[in-house]
Amino acid sequence: MPAGPQDFVDWFRTVSPYIHSHRGRTFVICFGGEMVLDRGFPNLIHDIALLNSLGIRQVLVYGTRPQIEARLKSAGADIRYVNGLRVTDEQALTYVKEAAGTVRIEIEALLSLGLPNSPMANASIRVASGNFITAKPSGVRDGTDLRYTGEVRRVDAEAIHAQLTQGDIVVIPPVGYSPTGEVFNLDADEVATAVAISLRASKLIFMLAVSGVLDGSGTLVRQLTDKEAQQFLIERRSAGGDLPELECAIRASRNGVGRTHLIDQATDGALLLELFQRDGIGTLVSAARFDDLRQATIDDVGGVVELIAPLEAQGVLVRRSREKLEMEMDHFTVLVRDGAIIGCAALYPYPRESVAELACLAVHPSYQDAGRGSQLFLNLEDNARSLGLKTLFVLTTHAAHWFIERGFAQARIEDLPVARQGLYNYQRNSKVFIKSVA
């Protein structure tokens, strides 16, 4: 929570770009029956109501596995699974229907709450549900008939769109209906994925019992392309593990869903923390990298100015006027994260001497420990090679060791191109470093 008035203003300005970018977008949010039973569930529903007030179109898909199992155990009935899929007989189907209805009503009740001095005060939210999912039987698996366990056959995207256009929150249970009038028990993750693909949703969000995708050391993996996620899943399965939501994320990404988020349901406000911070709190899966390293354009001048201004004030970088930057922007490469410039560097070639100057290398303080400076440097080093240049040089007052660690050796002013020697600022007394890139 912002500590003071200025902190609040800074915070509000930070989240405002996300408010604008999310408005009018469609998000599919999936959570399991365990989340419904959690005491923090009302807070999640309040956050969903808040997103609705910001103009975000939402489809909620919920699971009911623990609710069904509790009813089966209470009745002394058998609980059978085949490869993770429930065998749904007539008795189990009765409890599937009961659990689906009970949870839906609970969600609707929470979204109808309007008590004063509560997060839902003055909220007026309509909830829509219906037979949006056409299903088919899963059939026989490993010799076992799964009976009323089914798969998504079709999503009525047009009907869902109609409800979303009216401002309704659409709630979809983990059940589907066949053209012959049968009811099938479905996997909530599969339903959410199919819905997100059919709607061409901007985001598919899974609320998990873990922090997201964790690597072998238990560290959260912040971002994966769908190709990286596929390789990660192969490695995880070879080690005896699995994460079905990650497989869903891969399929969603490859079928037009912009981004899939896997976040920890145990964190209060997880949905808001993921959606309104640049780095979020979970794992993001998308077709392309979240960070975009590209050639700068004139539209990037403002972002570059904002990034390098603190370093210029500290004397780390040479001051450049906005006009000078506008003239030289074609020399710059920028590293962009979710629309914000978090790094930049410039390459100034001297073709006659077959050398280039690496200049204005800067990374936002929040991202300096993630190798992004090296990413920028390696990119410009490759650019120099592609131009047929043989040597890079840099002038620095603060980062000598950083460049030495990357293969630069100290040199003299006289080793610079003649034109660059004439621009050398003896008052700054920058050190000269040179590296061969041939």
N, C-alpha and C positions, 0 to 999 in steps of 0.2 A: 504494500500500500504506500502511495506517495507520502513522504514524511512532512512536507510543508507545501505552501501554495505554489512555489515555483516548481517543486518536484511534480506536483499534480499537473501543472501546465505542460511541463516537458513530457510527462507520461502521456497526456491526452494528445499532444502533437505527434508523439511516436506512433500511437495506435490509429490515428485518423486515416493514414493511407490504406490501412487494412479495412477500415469501415467502408471506405469508398470502393475498394476493389472487390469486396465480398458482396456488396449490395446487388441483388438481382441474380446472384449465382445460385446454383442448385447443389446442395450438400446431401449426401446419403450417410446417415449415422447409424452404426450397428453396435448394439450392446447385448450381452448375454443375460440369461436369467439370473446369474449370480449378482450382476449389477443391480437388478431390480430389487433384490433382497437386501442390498447394502444400505446402511443407514444414510449414506451420502447420496442416494438416488434422487431425493427431492432437489438437492442442489444442482444435479445434472439437468433435471427437467427445467429448473429455473433458468439455467444458462441457455438452454435450448429456446426458452421463451424470449430471452434477451436477444438472441440471434434473430429470432423472428421479427422483433421490433426494429432491427437494423435492416430489414428488407431482404434477409437471406431466406431462400426457399429451401425447406427441409423435408426430407423423408426419413422417418425413423423406422428401423427394422429391429425387432427385439427377439431374443431367444427365450426358451422356456424349459431347458433341459432339467435344471434342479427342481422346478415346480412339478414337472411330470414324474420325475423319479420319486419325489416325496409322496406323491399320490399312489404310485405303484407299490412302494414299500409299505405304505399304510394299509393297502389292500392285500398285501402278501403275494403280489403277482411277480412273475419272473421278469427280470430286466436283462434283455439280451442285445448284444451288439455284434455286428460283423464288419470288420475293418472300419470301426468308428461310427458305423451307421446303425441306428436303432432298428430293431425288428418291431414294427408297429402292428400288433394284432388288434382285434376289435376292442378289447379292454383298454389297451394302451391308447388307441385312437380316442376313446371317450375322454381320457385324461388330457390328451393333447388339446382337444377342443376346449375343455374346461380351463386349462392353464392359459391358452391363448386368449380366451375371453376375459379372464380375470386380470391378466397383466395389461391388456388393452384398456380396460376400464380404469385401472389404477393410473395409467399414464394420462388418460383423458381427465381424470379427477385432478391430478396435479397441475395439468395445464389449464384447468378451469379455476384454480385458486386465485382469489383476488383480495386477500385481506390487507387492510391498511398496514403500513410499516413493514411490509414483506416485499421480497424481490418481485412478486407478481402483482403488486398494487396497481390498480387501474388497467391491468392487462385484459385484453379481450381477444382471445385466441380461439379460432375454430379448428377443430380436429376432424380429419376425413379418413375413413377407412372403407374397405370394400373388397370385392373379388377381383383385385388387380392382377393376381398371379394365376395363370393356368398351369397345371401340373400334370405330370405323367408318373406312373409307377417306376421305381428303381429296378424292380424285377428280382431276379435270382442272382445272388452273389455268393460265390464259393459254396454252391449247393443249397443255400438257404434263401427261401422266399422272404423278402423284406416286407411283404404285404402292403400296408398303407404308408410305407416310407416312400417318398417320391422325389422328383427332381423338377426344377423349373423348366417348363416348356415354352412359355411365352409371358411377356410382361405387357400389360395394357398401358404403354407409355403415354398415349394420348389422353386417357382418362386421368392419369396421375398429373400430367401437365395442366389439365383443366382445373384441378383442385389447387395446385400450386399457384396458378395465375390468379386465383381468387384470394390468395393470401393464407390459405389453409396450411396447417402442418399435416402431412400425410403419414399415417401410422400403419405399418404393414406387419401382420403377424407371420410366424414361420409356418404357415399352412397355405396350400394351394388347392385349386378345384379343377376337376376334369370336366370335359364336355358332357360326360355321362352323369355328372352330379356327385361324384365321389370326392371325398376330402382326403388330402395327403399331408403327412407330416414332413416338413422340409427343414433343411439346415439353414439357420438364419444367415450365416456368412455367405452361403451360396445365393440366397434370395437378395441380400444387399448388393452383392456383386452384379447379379443379373439386372437389378433395378438401376444401378449406377451406369452400367453400360447402355441400357436401353434409353435412359434419359440424357446420355452424354453429359453426365454430372461433372462439375468442376472438381469436386472432392468426394472421395469415399473415405469415411473415418471409422476405424475399428477401435472400440474401447476394450482393452485387454487386461488380463490379470498380471501382466508384466509390463516393464517400462517401455517396451518396444522390441526391436531386434537387437539382441546382445551378441557380441562376438565371443570367441573362445575364452577370453579373460573376464567376461561378464561386463564389458564396457558397452554402453549404448552406441549403436551405429546410427548416426544422425541422418544419413542420406544414402540411398541406393538407386541406381538406374534399374530398370526391369531386367537388364542383362546381368548386372551385378547381383541382383536379388535371386535370379535363377541359379547362379553359381553358388551363392550362399546357401540356398535351399538344398542343392545337391550335396554340398559338404556336410550340412547339418544332418541330412538323412543318412548319409554314410556313417555318421557317428552315433546313429540311433535316435536322433531327435527329429522334431517336426514342428512346423508352425503353419497351420492351415491358412491363417489370415494372410501370410506372406504370399502363398500361392494365389490367393484371391487378388492380392494387390498386383501381382505380375499380370494376371489375366485382365484385370481392369485397365492397367496401363497400356497394354497391347491392343485394347479395344476402345480407345478414345477417351478414357477417364483422365482428367488432367493430372491429379495427384491423389495418392492414397496415403493416409496417415494412420500409423499404429501407435496408440498412446495408452498410458497407464490410467485405468479407471479409478485406481485408489487415490490418485492425486486430486484434491479438491480444486475445482476450476480447471481441470486438465484441458477441457475443450477450448476455453478462452486463452489459456497459456499457449496452446498449440497454434491457434488461429490468429492471434494478435501480437505475436512476437516474431521477429525475423528468423530465429533459430528454433522456436517451438520447444517442446519437451520430449517428443517421441521420435519415431523413425518415419522419414518421408520416402515414398517410392514413386518415381516418375519415369517417363520415357527418356528424358534428358537430365543432365546434371542441374541441380538447383543453382549452382554458381555458373555464371556465364562469362567466359573470358573472350573478349572480342575487341575489334578495332573501335576506337572512340569516334564519336561523331560530334558535331557542333552542339547537339542537344545535351551532351555530357559535361559541358563546361561548368555548369553550376554545381554538379556533384563533385567534380574534381576540385573546384575551388574550396568547397566545404571540407573535403577530405584533407587537403594539404595545408589549409590555413593555420591549424595549430602547430604544424611542423615548421612552417615559415616563421611563426611568432617565436618559436624556441630557437631559431637559427639553424635547425637541422637541414632545411631546404632553402635554396635561394628564392627570394621573393619574385613572384611572377605576376604581372598585372593580368586582369581578366582579358584585356585586349590582346596581350601577348599569347595567352593560352588559346584564345579563339583562333589566332593565326597559326598556332602550332598543334592544334588538336589532332591533325592527321598523323602526327608522330606518336600519339599516345595509344596505349592498350589499357583497357579498363577491365576490372573484375567486378561483376555485378551480381548481387545476391538479392533475389526477390525485389528487383527494381531499384535497389540502392547501390551506389558505387562504394565498394569496400576496399578497393585497391586500384592502383594505377602505376604505370611506368612509361617512360618515353625512350624512343630510340632515334638518335640523330646521326644519319650516315654521313661519312666523308668519303665518297666513292674514289676520289683520286688517290687517297692514301690507303684505300681498302680497309678502313676502320670505321667504327661507330661509337658514339657515346651513349652509355646507358645512364639515364637521368630521371630524377623525380620519382624514384621508386618509393611508394608509400602504401601502407596497409592500415586500415582502421584498427585502433587498439584492441577492440573486442575480438579480432580475428588474427592476431599476430602469432599465436601459438599453434596454428593449424597448417603451417607450411605454405601459406598463400603467397608470401614474399618469394619463396623459391619457385612457386608455380609461375609467377609473373616473370621472374628472371629467366627461367628455362624457356619460356615462350619467346621472349625477346632475343635470347641467344639463338634459338632456332630461326627466328626472323632474320637475324644478321647473316646466318649461314645461307639462307635462301636468297639473300641479296648478293651472294658471292663475296662477302666481306670476310676478312681473316682475323681481325682483332677487335676486341671490345675494350673500352676504357671507361673509367668512372672517376669522378671527383667527389670526395666525401670528407666530412669533418667529424662524423659520429659513428659511422658503421664500418670502420676499417676491418675489424675482425670478421664481420659477417661476409665481406667480399673475399677476404683471404681464405675463409673456409670453403669458398666456392671456386677456388682455383686462380684468383687474381694475385698478382705480385706487384709490390710497390715499384713505381717508376718515377721519372723526373718530368718536370714541366716541359722540358725540351723534347720529350718523347711524344708529346701531343701533336696533332696536326697544326700546321702553322696558323691557320685561321682560328683554331681553338686557343692557341697560345695567346693570341691577341685579346681574347676575351677573359683570360684568367684573372680572377679577383684576388690580388695579393693580400688584401685586408682580411678576407675569409681564411686564407692560408690552407685551402683544402689539400688533402693528400691525393696523389694520383695513383691509380691502380690499373693494371693492364692484364688482359687475359687473351690467349690465342683461342680462336673458335674454329679454326680451319680443320 
